[in-house]
Amino acid sequence: MADEKLMDQDSEEMTVTLTLDDGSELECVVLTIFEAGERDYIALLPMEGAEAEEGEVYLYRYLEDEDGNPSLDNIEDDDEYEIVADAFDELLDDQEYDELVGEDEV
């Protein structure tokens, strides 16, 4: 499971530093937090390295404790991952449509 340090509030972009299983750290931009099924998930885009160049997006469960402190959890189940990936793809499609159809055209 990846550990995280969540969200540098002072910068324009929200970022997360993931600590990967091998102990390396990966700085990611928070693309969005979205709901799929009855849970919240977060989509992260690495800022450097091969993953960033390829546009690889990481999806995690997004949780907040009673004090509002965020945490991430791995998606272990393939079926759950498919549901989350489909929801994220649909979200992207909706955003692209909104950008293509400007407000003056509505």
ABEGO torsion letter per residue (X at the ends): XBBBBBEBAABABBBBBBBBAAGBBBBBBBABBBBBEABBBBBBBBABEAAAAAGBBBBBBBBBBAAGBBBBBBBABAAAAAAAAAAAAAAAAAAAAAAABBAAAX
